[in-house]
Amino acid sequence: MADRGKWRDRAARRRRSRSMLRKILRRGFFALLALLAVFVAGFLQFADTVASMQPPPAPRADGIVVLTGGFQRIEQAVELLKSGAGRRLLISGVHPATTGSQIRRNTQSSADLFRCCVDIGHEAIDTIGNATEAGQWIHDRGYRSILVVTNNYHMPRSLLELRRVRPDTEFIAYPVVNSDLKTSNWLRNPLFIKAILLEYAKYSIASLRDLASEHLGNN
C-alpha cells in the first residue's frame, strides 16, 4: 500500500509539473504574440510616417547638413546651398578617399562655392558619427537652425541622433524621396521591406536607448 501511495504521489507531481509547464508555454506564446503585434503596429506607423514626409515648401536655416549614403542627397543639398536655403553646407560621412574636388565636379558646382561655403566631413562612419560630426560643426559656427538632408526612411533616426547631440538646435527635415512608399507597392518588394525593417529596428533600438538613458538620469 505504501508503494502504491508513493507511486500516486509521483504521478500527481508529474501531472502538476506538466500543467505548470503548459501554463508557462501558453503565457510565453501569448506574450510573444503581443510583442509581435506591437512590433508590426510600430513598423506600419513608421512606414506611414516616412511615406508622409515632404520637403518644406520654402526651406531656410542657418546651415545645411547632408548625411552621405547616396549621390542624390548630396546633389539636393548643394542645390539648397546654391538657392540660399542656408549659409553653409556640411557633407558628413564622406569616404576618406573622396575629395571635395570630386564632389564639386559630380555636382557641377563652382570652385568658389566649395571654397566659400562647403565643408567635407570624413570622420563619421554611421548615423551616430554623423550626429557627432554635425554637432561639433554646428557648435563651432553657432548655428541655431539646420536643414537635414537625407533619405526619407533614414530621416527619423537621423533627427533622433542629431537632437540627442544638440537638443537646443532646431533641425528641419528635408527628406530626399527616392523611396516613394505612397505610390509604389513596396510590400511586394522583399529587398525594400528588408531595408525599411532594418531601419525601423535601428530606430527602435535608438529610441529605447534614449528612454533608458532618460530613466537612469531621472533616478
TIDRENSE-961273 format. One line per field, with one value per residue: residue in one letter; x, y, z of N, C-alpha, C in turn. Coordinates in nm, 4 decimals. Each point is the difference from the previous one (the first is absolute). Example, Ala and Ser with C-alpha at 12.3 -4.5 7.8 and 13.67 -1.06 7.14 Angstrom:
REM residues 2
code: c(A,S)
nu: c(1.3190,-0.0350)
nv: c(-0.5690,0.1050)
nw: c(0.7800,-0.0720)
cau: c(-0.0890,0.0820)
cav: c(0.1190,0.1190)
caw: c(0.0000,0.0060)
cu: c(0.0900,-0.0770)
cv: c(0.1200,0.1090)
cw: c(0.0000,0.0730)
This chain:
REM residues 219
code: c(M,A,D,R,G,K,W,R,D,R,A,A,R,R,R,R,S,R,S,M,L,R,K,I,L,R,R,G,F,F,A,L,L,A,L,L,A,V,F,V,A,G,F,L,Q,F,A,D,T,V,A,S,M,Q,P,P,P,A,P,R,A,D,G,I,V,V,L,T,G,G,F,Q,R,I,E,Q,A,V,E,L,L,K,S,G,A,G,R,R,L,L,I,S,G,V,H,P,A,T,T,G,S,Q,I,R,R,N,T,Q,S,S,A,D,L,F,R,C,C,V,D,I,G,H,E,A,I,D,T,I,G,N,A,T,E,A,G,Q,W,I,H,D,R,G,Y,R,S,I,L,V,V,T,N,N,Y,H,M,P,R,S,L,L,E,L,R,R,V,R,P,D,T,E,F,I,A,Y,P,V,V,N,S,D,L,K,T,S,N,W,L,R,N,P,L,F,I,K,A,I,L,L,E,Y,A,K,Y,S,I,A,S,L,R,D,L,A,S,E,H,L,G,N,N)
nu: c(0.0823,0.1113,0.0416,-0.1239,0.0045,0.1247,-0.0467,-0.1120,0.0820,0.0848,-0.1047,-0.0472,0.1249,0.0064,-0.1261,0.0354,0.1113,-0.0679,-0.0905,0.0980,0.0630,-0.1187,-0.0218,0.1255,-0.0109,-0.1206,0.0417,0.1057,-0.0851,-0.0895,0.1015,0.0448,-0.1251,-0.0097,0.1215,-0.0371,-0.1162,0.0681,0.0865,-0.0979,-0.0734,0.1101,0.0249,-0.1282,0.0021,0.1152,-0.0480,-0.1120,0.0731,0.0800,-0.1092,-0.0350,0.1282,0.0002,0.0816,0.0493,-0.1082,0.0418,0.0899,0.0250,0.1326,0.0650,-0.0112,0.0720,-0.0546,0.0849,-0.0736,0.1249,-0.0095,0.0049,0.0353,-0.1218,0.0378,0.1240,-0.0477,-0.0951,0.0932,0.0772,-0.1084,-0.0226,0.1279,-0.0039,-0.1134,0.0983,-0.0315,0.1315,0.0706,-0.0042,0.0775,-0.0423,0.0938,-0.0812,0.1091,0.0788,0.0092,0.0983,-0.0288,-0.1172,0.0346,0.0162,0.1141,0.0049,-0.0371,0.0872,0.0859,-0.0280,0.0058,0.1018,0.0752,-0.0023,0.1271,-0.0465,-0.1070,0.0794,0.0807,-0.1067,-0.0776,0.0939,-0.0406,0.1094,-0.0879,0.1188,-0.0381,-0.1213,-0.0336,-0.0810,-0.1276,0.0428,0.0912,-0.1000,-0.0755,0.1005,0.0258,-0.1292,-0.0113,0.1208,-0.0392,-0.1161,0.0620,0.0915,-0.1141,-0.0438,-0.0247,-0.1191,0.0057,-0.0382,0.0198,-0.0723,0.0968,-0.0942,0.0138,-0.1197,0.0322,0.1057,-0.0974,-0.0963,0.0825,0.0174,-0.1277,-0.0283,0.0964,-0.0407,-0.1263,0.0478,0.0741,-0.0978,-0.0426,0.0874,0.0390,-0.0502,-0.0446,0.0156,-0.0931,0.0956,-0.1056,0.0906,-0.1052,0.0976,-0.0821,-0.0795,-0.0336,-0.0353,0.0859,0.1039,-0.0134,0.0519,-0.1233,0.0082,0.0751,0.0476,0.0732,-0.1066,-0.0806,0.1015,0.0164,-0.1304,-0.0082,0.1130,-0.0453,-0.1173,0.0684,0.0820,-0.1072,-0.0577,0.1145,0.0143,-0.1286,0.0157,0.1117,-0.0654,-0.1020,0.0884,0.0660,-0.1182,-0.0383,0.1183,-0.0104,-0.1273,0.0564)
nv: c(-0.1215,-0.0060,-0.1097,-0.0468,0.0384,-0.0492,-0.1095,0.0047,0.0151,-0.0932,-0.0754,0.0307,-0.0193,-0.1125,-0.0295,0.0355,-0.0718,-0.1010,0.0116,0.0095,-0.1003,-0.0602,0.0369,-0.0371,-0.1123,-0.0176,0.0380,-0.0795,-0.0896,0.0273,-0.0061,-0.1075,-0.0457,0.0387,-0.0488,-0.1081,0.0045,0.0268,-0.0965,-0.0807,0.0315,-0.0108,-0.1137,-0.0340,0.0410,-0.0661,-0.1028,0.0167,0.0151,-0.0993,-0.0724,0.0578,-0.0283,0.1324,0.0442,0.0895,0.0739,0.0609,-0.0952,0.0224,0.0062,-0.0004,-0.1326,-0.0780,-0.1139,-0.0647,-0.1086,-0.0352,-0.0580,0.1087,-0.0026,-0.0538,-0.0493,-0.0281,-0.0485,-0.0563,-0.0403,-0.0299,-0.0537,-0.0519,-0.0323,-0.0429,-0.0526,-0.0108,-0.1302,0.0051,0.0460,-0.1219,-0.0891,-0.0975,-0.0634,-0.0694,-0.0641,0.0900,-0.0891,-0.0476,-0.0901,0.0494,0.0780,0.1203,-0.0088,-0.1265,0.0342,0.1003,-0.0817,-0.0942,0.1060,0.0079,0.0129,0.1275,0.0191,0.1173,-0.0666,-0.0966,0.0924,0.0631,-0.0997,-0.0850,-0.0759,-0.0739,-0.0863,-0.0463,0.0508,0.0378,-0.1110,0.0660,-0.0230,-0.0768,-0.0495,-0.0104,-0.0436,-0.0777,-0.0380,-0.0157,-0.0643,-0.0494,-0.0300,-0.0395,-0.0657,-0.0434,-0.0096,-0.0515,-0.1011,0.0541,0.0024,-0.1255,0.0079,-0.1080,-0.0377,-0.0906,-0.1302,-0.0102,-0.1268,0.0716,0.0830,-0.0865,-0.0970,0.0626,0.0373,-0.1257,-0.0431,0.0810,-0.0224,-0.1227,0.0250,0.0578,-0.0192,0.0993,-0.0835,0.0851,-0.1244,0.0395,-0.0934,-0.0405,-0.0850,-0.0864,0.0159,-0.0904,-0.0075,0.0101,0.0009,0.1246,0.0090,-0.0526,-0.1198,0.0690,-0.0357,0.0188,0.0910,-0.1268,0.0515,0.0674,-0.1059,-0.0719,0.0938,0.0133,-0.1341,-0.0065,0.0970,-0.0633,-0.1140,0.0637,0.0525,-0.1200,-0.0564,0.0955,-0.0183,-0.1328,0.0192,0.0902,-0.0881,-0.0991,0.0803,0.0369,-0.1287,-0.0413,0.0988,-0.0349,-0.1220)
nw: c(0.0000,0.0779,-0.0705,0.0114,0.1265,0.0094,-0.0665,0.0789,0.1057,-0.0483,-0.0278,0.1225,0.0514,-0.0738,0.0400,0.1244,-0.0152,-0.0608,0.0957,0.0914,-0.0624,-0.0118,0.1271,0.0330,-0.0729,0.0544,0.1197,-0.0157,-0.0502,0.0957,0.0869,-0.0646,-0.0031,0.1286,0.0248,-0.0689,0.0648,0.1116,-0.0323,-0.0416,0.1072,0.0739,-0.0639,0.0045,0.1266,0.0175,-0.0702,0.0713,0.1111,-0.0373,-0.0309,0.1159,0.0128,0.0096,-0.0962,0.0856,-0.0220,0.1091,-0.0231,0.1294,0.0143,0.1161,0.0128,-0.0787,0.0411,-0.0792,0.0245,-0.0261,-0.1167,-0.0755,-0.1287,-0.0084,0.1178,-0.0413,-0.1127,0.0748,0.0858,-0.1037,-0.0561,0.1203,0.0042,-0.1250,0.0459,0.0903,0.0006,-0.0096,0.1037,0.0532,-0.0629,0.0803,-0.0704,0.0795,0.0458,-0.0577,-0.0964,0.0785,-0.0939,0.0397,-0.0999,0.0513,-0.0681,0.0405,0.1227,-0.0049,-0.0599,0.0894,0.0787,-0.0842,0.1079,0.0332,-0.0321,-0.0393,-0.0429,-0.0452,-0.0529,-0.0406,-0.0428,-0.0366,0.1003,-0.0061,0.0507,0.0432,0.1164,-0.0335,0.0646,0.0833,0.0276,0.0985,-0.0848,-0.0874,0.1016,0.0370,-0.1249,-0.0249,0.1167,-0.0264,-0.1231,0.0502,0.0964,-0.0879,-0.0682,0.1114,-0.0822,-0.0260,-0.1331,-0.0274,-0.1311,0.0229,-0.0816,-0.0143,-0.0199,-0.0563,-0.0273,-0.0330,-0.0333,0.0414,-0.0369,-0.1158,-0.0010,0.0307,-0.0817,-0.0962,0.0321,0.0037,-0.1092,-0.0725,0.1253,0.0032,-0.0949,-0.0862,-0.0133,-0.1245,-0.0074,-0.0834,-0.0010,-0.0390,-0.0768,0.0213,0.1069,-0.1052,0.1282,-0.0356,-0.1009,0.0664,-0.0536,0.1022,0.0393,-0.1317,0.0589,-0.0023,-0.0974,-0.0442,0.0134,-0.0486,-0.0944,-0.0181,0.0009,-0.0687,-0.0780,-0.0056,-0.0160,-0.0841,-0.0581,0.0083,-0.0376,-0.0925,-0.0261,0.0064,-0.0702,-0.0727,-0.0087,-0.0209,-0.0851,-0.0512,0.0012,-0.0416,-0.0922,-0.0128,-0.0024)
cau: c(-0.0823,0.0880,0.0590,-0.1045,-0.0192,0.1134,-0.0160,-0.1033,0.0568,0.0905,-0.0834,-0.0652,0.1013,0.0282,-0.1131,0.0083,0.1136,-0.0411,-0.0995,0.0725,0.0757,-0.0956,-0.0384,0.1124,0.0112,-0.1151,0.0198,0.1111,-0.0483,-0.0828,0.0892,0.0701,-0.0971,-0.0212,0.1197,-0.0012,-0.1038,0.0530,0.1050,-0.0627,-0.0727,0.1011,0.0611,-0.0949,-0.0047,0.1276,-0.0069,-0.0948,0.0664,0.1008,-0.0684,-0.0655,0.0992,0.0177,0.0885,-0.0714,-0.0154,0.0957,0.0993,0.0932,0.0645,0.1353,0.0916,-0.0539,0.0788,-0.0443,0.0599,0.0308,-0.0606,-0.0503,0.0350,-0.1180,-0.0069,0.1003,-0.0427,-0.1106,0.0529,0.0743,-0.1006,-0.0552,0.1007,0.0011,-0.1228,0.0010,-0.0779,0.0872,0.1234,0.1140,-0.0391,0.0886,-0.0232,0.0514,0.0174,0.0581,0.1074,0.1303,0.0644,-0.0752,0.0416,-0.0974,0.0028,-0.0815,-0.1412,-0.0325,-0.0171,-0.1202,-0.1190,0.0134,-0.0006,0.1176,0.1045,-0.0208,-0.1039,0.0548,0.0994,-0.0694,-0.1149,-0.0209,0.0947,-0.0051,0.0298,0.0450,0.0141,-0.1174,-0.0174,-0.1388,-0.0896,0.0460,0.1166,-0.0500,-0.0541,0.1131,0.0730,-0.0845,-0.0141,0.1188,-0.0045,-0.1028,0.0528,0.1096,-0.0504,-0.1059,-0.1272,-0.1174,-0.0943,0.0706,-0.0725,0.0587,-0.0293,0.0317,-0.1092,-0.1209,-0.0143,0.1123,-0.0176,-0.0365,0.1148,0.0961,-0.0470,0.0130,0.1408,0.0418,-0.0615,0.0653,0.1283,-0.0232,-0.1432,-0.0438,0.0012,-0.1203,0.0320,-0.1112,0.0160,-0.0144,0.0184,0.0179,-0.0956,0.0317,-0.0703,-0.1355,-0.0885,-0.1398,-0.0433,0.0527,-0.0492,0.1239,-0.0214,0.0344,0.1432,0.0698,0.1221,-0.0368,-0.0531,0.1166,0.0698,-0.0766,-0.0073,0.1284,0.0030,-0.0941,0.0622,0.1037,-0.0691,-0.0589,0.1099,0.0450,-0.1043,0.0064,0.1225,-0.0246,-0.0944,0.0736,0.0898,-0.0828,-0.0472,0.1136,0.0321,-0.0995,0.0209)
cav: c(0.1215,0.1170,0.0184,0.0538,0.1406,0.0762,0.0080,0.0997,0.1327,0.0356,0.0262,0.1298,0.1049,0.0106,0.0690,0.1412,0.0569,0.0170,0.1075,0.1262,0.0242,0.0430,0.1380,0.0879,0.0060,0.0722,0.1415,0.0459,0.0115,0.1199,0.1155,0.0138,0.0546,0.1411,0.0726,0.0020,0.0955,0.1340,0.0252,0.0201,0.1273,0.1053,0.0033,0.0609,0.1431,0.0543,0.0063,0.1057,0.1277,0.0196,0.0222,0.1312,0.1078,0.0846,0.1139,0.1267,0.0754,0.1110,-0.0335,0.1053,-0.0257,0.0546,-0.0888,-0.1215,-0.1209,-0.1153,-0.1250,-0.0721,-0.1311,-0.0004,0.1243,0.0858,0.0830,0.1064,0.0900,0.0809,0.0920,0.1057,0.0869,0.0832,0.1012,0.0950,0.0816,0.0870,-0.0567,0.0017,0.0740,-0.0886,-0.1403,-0.1085,-0.1326,-0.0840,-0.1425,-0.0234,-0.1003,0.0680,0.0087,0.0938,0.1386,0.1054,0.0293,-0.1019,0.0306,0.1232,-0.0327,-0.0828,0.0852,0.1079,0.1247,0.0830,-0.0111,0.1087,-0.0414,-0.0999,0.0660,0.0931,-0.0370,-0.1443,-0.0737,-0.1444,-0.0769,-0.1360,-0.0792,-0.0833,-0.1266,-0.0422,0.1121,0.0598,0.0795,0.1178,0.0936,0.0559,0.0884,0.1173,0.0756,0.0820,0.1024,0.0971,0.0715,0.0888,0.1128,0.0670,-0.0056,-0.0334,-0.0796,-0.0809,-0.0868,-0.1349,-0.0644,-0.1426,-0.0795,0.0129,-0.0998,0.0191,0.1281,-0.0041,-0.0333,0.1098,0.1083,-0.0468,0.0075,0.1404,0.0686,-0.0482,0.0701,0.1456,0.0158,0.1396,0.0400,-0.0347,-0.0805,0.0013,-0.1141,0.0166,-0.1371,-0.0316,-0.1091,-0.0933,-0.1232,0.0531,-0.1018,0.0325,-0.0399,-0.1312,-0.1133,-0.0434,-0.1243,-0.1118,0.0092,-0.0555,0.0749,0.1241,-0.0355,-0.0293,0.1252,0.0856,-0.0718,0.0214,0.1389,0.0096,-0.0661,0.0909,0.1133,-0.0471,-0.0177,0.1345,0.0589,-0.0677,0.0465,0.1334,-0.0131,-0.0567,0.1035,0.0997,-0.0613,-0.0071,0.1362,0.0467,-0.0707)
caw: c(0.0000,0.0069,-0.1338,-0.0881,0.0352,-0.0532,-0.1471,-0.0276,0.0273,-0.1099,-0.1182,0.0202,-0.0180,-0.1441,-0.0636,0.0362,-0.0739,-0.1406,-0.0040,0.0167,-0.1232,-0.1023,0.0311,-0.0326,-0.1454,-0.0525,0.0295,-0.0832,-0.1376,-0.0115,0.0159,-0.1274,-0.0951,0.0324,-0.0428,-0.1462,-0.0409,0.0260,-0.0995,-0.1310,0.0037,-0.0024,-0.1328,-0.0938,0.0315,-0.0472,-0.1458,-0.0366,0.0288,-0.1044,-0.1274,0.0019,0.0064,-0.1171,0.0270,0.0243,-0.1250,-0.0077,0.1023,0.0389,0.1285,0.0070,-0.0716,-0.0617,0.0217,-0.0774,0.0445,-0.1230,-0.0182,-0.1367,-0.0689,-0.0121,0.1204,-0.0090,-0.1072,0.0508,0.1010,-0.0709,-0.0612,0.1070,0.0299,-0.1119,0.0017,0.1170,0.1097,0.1164,-0.0260,-0.0157,-0.0123,0.0443,-0.0570,0.1081,-0.0256,-0.1325,0.0000,0.0059,-0.1315,-0.0843,0.0236,-0.0280,-0.1441,-0.0674,0.0275,-0.0729,-0.1423,-0.0146,0.0174,-0.0985,0.0775,-0.0190,0.1015,0.0959,0.0945,0.0921,0.0850,0.0897,0.0825,0.0124,0.0841,-0.0233,0.1212,-0.0311,0.1224,0.0323,-0.0725,0.0187,0.0315,0.1260,-0.0371,-0.0714,0.0980,0.0750,-0.0911,-0.0258,0.1239,0.0190,-0.1063,0.0397,0.1168,-0.0410,-0.0775,0.0743,-0.0718,0.0802,-0.0793,-0.0990,-0.0933,-0.0028,-0.1282,-0.0077,-0.0556,0.0820,0.1050,0.0932,0.0684,0.1424,0.0852,-0.0114,0.0873,0.1381,0.0413,-0.0016,0.1139,0.1219,0.0114,0.0059,0.0321,-0.0112,-0.1412,-0.0784,-0.1175,-0.0957,-0.0904,-0.1442,-0.0478,-0.1420,-0.0199,-0.1083,0.0339,0.0110,0.0547,-0.0283,-0.1339,-0.0382,0.0784,0.0635,0.0732,-0.0887,-0.0309,0.1167,0.0308,0.0668,0.1314,0.0841,0.0295,0.0909,0.1274,0.0667,0.0461,0.1116,0.1146,0.0499,0.0607,0.1252,0.0957,0.0380,0.0845,0.1298,0.0657,0.0538,0.1113,0.1129,0.0512,0.0694,0.1244,0.0915,0.0391,0.0973,0.1265)
cu: c(0.0853,0.0613,-0.1026,-0.0249,0.1123,-0.0130,-0.1036,0.0527,0.0907,-0.0789,-0.0685,0.0996,0.0336,-0.1116,0.0043,0.1130,-0.0367,-0.1007,0.0672,0.0772,-0.0909,-0.0432,0.1104,0.0136,-0.1143,0.0157,0.1150,-0.0429,-0.0828,0.0833,0.0765,-0.0917,-0.0224,0.1195,0.0048,-0.1026,0.0473,0.1050,-0.0605,-0.0743,0.0977,0.0646,-0.0920,-0.0135,0.1267,-0.0029,-0.0941,0.0602,0.1011,-0.0660,-0.0606,0.0983,0.0114,0.0961,-0.0821,-0.0052,0.1011,0.1079,0.0969,0.0556,0.1374,0.0972,-0.0721,0.0954,-0.0587,0.0769,0.0210,-0.0595,-0.0595,0.0278,-0.1173,-0.0138,0.0950,-0.0407,-0.1116,0.0494,0.0758,-0.0969,-0.0639,0.0973,0.0025,-0.1204,-0.0070,-0.0805,0.0805,0.1296,0.1188,-0.0491,0.1090,-0.0436,0.0668,0.0117,0.0544,0.1139,0.1348,0.0675,-0.0695,0.0378,-0.1141,-0.0061,-0.0838,-0.1486,-0.0432,-0.0248,-0.1277,-0.1285,0.0008,-0.0094,0.1301,0.1006,-0.0184,-0.1032,0.0568,0.1047,-0.0672,-0.0835,-0.0235,0.1114,-0.0212,0.0405,0.0335,-0.0035,-0.1138,-0.0058,-0.1414,-0.0825,0.0387,0.1215,-0.0381,-0.0474,0.1119,0.0765,-0.0784,-0.0136,0.1189,0.0033,-0.0995,0.0499,0.1058,-0.0499,-0.1158,-0.1345,-0.1128,-0.1011,0.0750,-0.0997,0.0727,-0.0445,0.0458,-0.1200,-0.1212,-0.0085,0.1160,-0.0202,-0.0364,0.1191,0.1050,-0.0384,0.0143,0.1437,0.0480,-0.0560,0.0587,0.1305,-0.0195,-0.1472,-0.0514,-0.0050,-0.1307,0.0446,-0.1240,0.0244,-0.0181,0.0244,0.0184,-0.0832,0.0413,-0.0544,-0.1443,-0.0962,-0.1457,-0.0472,0.0481,-0.0566,0.1200,-0.0153,0.0300,0.1470,0.0797,0.1237,-0.0329,-0.0576,0.1152,0.0700,-0.0762,-0.0212,0.1282,0.0079,-0.0950,0.0585,0.1069,-0.0627,-0.0585,0.1072,0.0495,-0.1013,0.0020,0.1230,-0.0218,-0.0982,0.0698,0.0922,-0.0772,-0.0472,0.1124,0.0394,-0.0953,0.0170,0.1320)
cv: c(0.1259,0.0281,0.0599,0.1476,0.0866,0.0182,0.1057,0.1419,0.0464,0.0336,0.1354,0.1144,0.0197,0.0744,0.1494,0.0697,0.0240,0.1138,0.1367,0.0349,0.0479,0.1444,0.0985,0.0159,0.0804,0.1499,0.0592,0.0212,0.1270,0.1272,0.0265,0.0576,0.1489,0.0844,0.0123,0.1007,0.1441,0.0363,0.0302,0.1339,0.1174,0.0138,0.0668,0.1502,0.0693,0.0172,0.1107,0.1381,0.0339,0.0353,0.1397,0.1163,0.0743,0.1129,0.1258,0.0830,0.1132,-0.0211,0.1145,-0.0338,0.0646,-0.0829,-0.1219,-0.1146,-0.1108,-0.1220,-0.0882,-0.1403,-0.0121,0.1345,0.0957,0.0927,0.1197,0.1018,0.0925,0.1034,0.1155,0.0959,0.0923,0.1120,0.1071,0.0934,0.0921,-0.0521,-0.0053,0.0707,-0.0911,-0.1444,-0.0903,-0.1282,-0.0985,-0.1459,-0.0327,-0.1014,0.0715,0.0171,0.0991,0.1429,0.0970,0.0334,-0.1000,0.0275,0.1233,-0.0294,-0.0805,0.0810,0.1195,0.1368,0.0761,-0.0214,0.1066,-0.0388,-0.0970,0.0616,0.0855,-0.0704,-0.1492,-0.0606,-0.1498,-0.0708,-0.1438,-0.0936,-0.1005,-0.1260,-0.0560,0.1217,0.0683,0.0879,0.1256,0.1065,0.0667,0.1006,0.1285,0.0861,0.0912,0.1161,0.1099,0.0852,0.1026,0.1253,0.0724,-0.0004,-0.0433,-0.0869,-0.0682,-0.0752,-0.1341,-0.0693,-0.1451,-0.0719,0.0038,-0.1049,0.0041,0.1236,-0.0130,-0.0291,0.1107,0.1153,-0.0378,0.0161,0.1449,0.0756,-0.0474,0.0753,0.1496,0.0276,0.1424,0.0507,-0.0413,-0.0746,-0.0111,-0.1104,0.0418,-0.1383,-0.0080,-0.1242,-0.0809,-0.1389,0.0383,-0.1099,0.0250,-0.0575,-0.1389,-0.1083,-0.0660,-0.1301,-0.1235,-0.0013,-0.0492,0.0801,0.1293,-0.0265,-0.0278,0.1282,0.0833,-0.0681,0.0198,0.1416,0.0187,-0.0632,0.0906,0.1200,-0.0397,-0.0150,0.1357,0.0664,-0.0617,0.0425,0.1369,-0.0044,-0.0536,0.1031,0.1054,-0.0538,-0.0053,0.1390,0.0545,-0.0661,0.0430)
cw: c(0.0000,-0.1359,-0.0951,0.0281,-0.0539,-0.1506,-0.0367,0.0225,-0.1132,-0.1260,0.0111,-0.0208,-0.1476,-0.0721,0.0309,-0.0765,-0.1451,-0.0131,0.0127,-0.1257,-0.1114,0.0232,-0.0393,-0.1507,-0.0612,0.0242,-0.0827,-0.1441,-0.0174,0.0173,-0.1295,-0.1067,0.0244,-0.0455,-0.1516,-0.0518,0.0194,-0.1049,-0.1366,-0.0050,-0.0054,-0.1364,-0.1014,0.0241,-0.0493,-0.1518,-0.0463,0.0233,-0.1082,-0.1329,-0.0090,-0.0008,-0.1319,0.0350,0.0277,-0.1271,-0.0171,0.1056,0.0271,0.1384,-0.0003,-0.0826,-0.0544,0.0307,-0.0859,0.0490,-0.1220,0.0022,-0.1390,-0.0643,-0.0071,0.1204,-0.0115,-0.1049,0.0481,0.1008,-0.0655,-0.0677,0.1037,0.0365,-0.1083,0.0044,0.1216,0.1167,0.1295,-0.0350,-0.0312,0.0012,0.0566,-0.0677,0.0957,-0.0422,-0.1374,0.0125,-0.0021,-0.1355,-0.0929,0.0358,-0.0285,-0.1470,-0.0775,0.0198,-0.0785,-0.1470,-0.0220,0.0134,-0.0949,0.0687,-0.0229,0.1134,0.1072,0.1061,0.1021,0.0924,0.1075,0.1061,0.0189,0.0860,-0.0226,0.1291,-0.0347,0.1203,0.0213,-0.0841,0.0179,0.0429,0.1314,-0.0269,-0.0766,0.0980,0.0802,-0.0850,-0.0265,0.1244,0.0260,-0.0995,0.0360,0.1165,-0.0403,-0.0703,0.0691,-0.0699,0.0943,-0.0753,-0.1139,-0.0870,-0.0072,-0.1278,0.0056,-0.0606,0.0917,0.1109,0.0999,0.0876,0.1480,0.0913,-0.0045,0.0920,0.1472,0.0505,0.0052,0.1206,0.1322,0.0229,0.0208,0.0306,-0.0160,-0.1442,-0.0673,-0.1260,-0.0885,-0.1029,-0.1451,-0.0619,-0.1511,-0.0274,-0.1228,0.0317,0.0279,0.0448,-0.0356,-0.1326,-0.0401,0.0911,0.0684,0.0777,-0.0852,-0.0378,0.1204,0.0392,0.0741,0.1386,0.0965,0.0432,0.1025,0.1356,0.0802,0.0564,0.1190,0.1259,0.0624,0.0706,0.1360,0.1077,0.0495,0.0930,0.1397,0.0781,0.0650,0.1178,0.1237,0.0628,0.0787,0.1349,0.1026,0.0485,0.1044,0.1361,0.0644)
